[in-house]
Amino acid sequence: MKRVLLAGRMTPALEARLREAYEVTSLADAADPASLVAAHGARFDGLVTSAVYGASAELIAQLPNLKVISSFGVGLDRLDLAAAQARGIVVGYTPDVLNDCVADLAIALMLDVARRVSEADRFVRRGAWAVPGQASFPLGRKVSGAKLGIVGFGRIGQTIAKRALGFEMDIRYHTRRPVAGAAWPHEPSLVELARWADYLIVITAGGAGTRHLVNAEVLDALGPEGFLINVARGSVIDEQALVQALADKRIAGAGLDVFEREPRVPEALFALDNVVLLPHVASGTRETRQAMADRVFDNLAAFFDGRPLPSSALQESP
C-alpha cells in the first residue's frame, strides 16, 4: 500500500477516503511534526497538502522518496514548484472547480461594499434605524453600468468578467501580457487601470512576483470614488498602505477575503465601515469544497495508477 503524508487537516470526507486507499500519516496528529518528518520522511510516496500549508523546499528535501504532491486549492505560492520539478516530483492542484464560487464571491463583495449591505445590517441591528430623529442611512454607489478593472485574467478573472456582463459593466483587465482570445481590452498599466476603474477586483496569482503589486500609487490612482476587491492573495496588496487609504478615505471602500498574515487581520480595519472583511471563504461552498477534495484524490490516484493527472501544476499556470 502506498504511504501518504498529510501536511495538515483536510476535509473529513477527504481524509476518510484517503485512509481507505492509502496508509496515511497526518502531521496534524503528530505531537512533534518536525521530528516525525525527520525520522520517517523516507517512508512517504505521496504528500497531500493545500494552498494554506504548501510544501517548502525544506520539506520536500526531507521526503527523499516522494513522487507526487496533490494540493487542495489553486494557490501555488507556498508550494516550491522548482524544488519539486528538480526532483521529478509530479504536482497536482485543483483549478477550474472553484472558478464559479470565487467569481460569485468577488461580485458579492463588490455589491456589498458598494451598496453598504454589511454596514446597513449593522445599522439595523444596533437599533439606529428606529431612533427618532436618526439621520437616514447613507447612500451607496451604483454597480450596474460602472467601470470594472480586473487584475489578473486567468480562469477566475474571465469568469468574473462574464458575471459582470450581467450588470452591463464596462470591463478592462491588467496582466503582464494580453490574454489570447480575451473579449475585453487589455490595460498594460495597472496604475492607469486603477485610475480608469470604479471597481478594481484583484484575482492574480500570489508569490514573490506579485507581492505588493497593488501599492500606494495604485490606491491613489483608484481614488476616493474607487473600490478595491481582493479575492486573490493578501500578499498582492500592500496591506499597510491599504489600511491607511481606507482610514483616510483616499479610496471609497474595499471588500477583502484575504490578508497578508492570515488569520490575523489589521485591527484598524475593525472600526471602519467602508470595508467588508471575510475569513478567506471564496471557495467555501459545500459543492466546491467537495469538488476540490475529489480532484485532490483523483490527482493522487491517477499518478499511482500510471495515468496523467487531471490537473497538473507543472503543465499550466493557476
MOTA-V42471 format. One line per field, one symbol per residue. ss: DSSP state (A for helix, B for strand, O for the rest). phi: phi as a letter, one per 30 degrees, with the letter a starting at -180 (. if undefined). A space follows every 10 residues. Layout:
# MOTA-V42471
ss: ???
phi: ???
This chain:
# MOTA-V42471
ss: OOBBBBOOOO OAAAAAAAAA AOBBBBAAAO OOAAAAAAAA AAAOOBBBBB OOOOBOAAAA AOOOOOOBBB BBOOOOOOBO AAAAAAAOOB BBOOOOOOAA AAAAAAAAAA AAAAAOAAAA AAAAAOOAAA OOOOOOOOOO OOOOOOBBBB BOOOAAAAAA AAAAAOOOOB BBBBOOOOOO OOOOBBOOOA AAAAAAOOBB BBOOOOOAAA OOOBOAAAAA AAOOOOBBBB OOOAAABOAA AAAAAAAOOO OOBBBBOOOO BOOBOOAAAO OOOOBBBOOO OOOOOAAAAA AAAAAAAAAA AAAAOOOOOO OBOOOOOO
phi: .dcbccdadc deddeddddd cbdcbcddcd dbeddddddb eddccbbcbb dddiadddde ddbdcdcbbb cdkcdcdccd ddddddcidd bcbbdidced dddededddd ddddcidddd ddedddiddd deiddddddc bdceidcccc cjbdededdd edddedchdd cbbbbdbede iddbdccdcd ddddddddbb ccbcddjddc dheccedddd ddidccccbb bcbdddcddd ddedddddhd bdlbbbcbbd beddcededd dcdcbccbdh becdcedddd dddddedddd dddddicdde bcdccadd
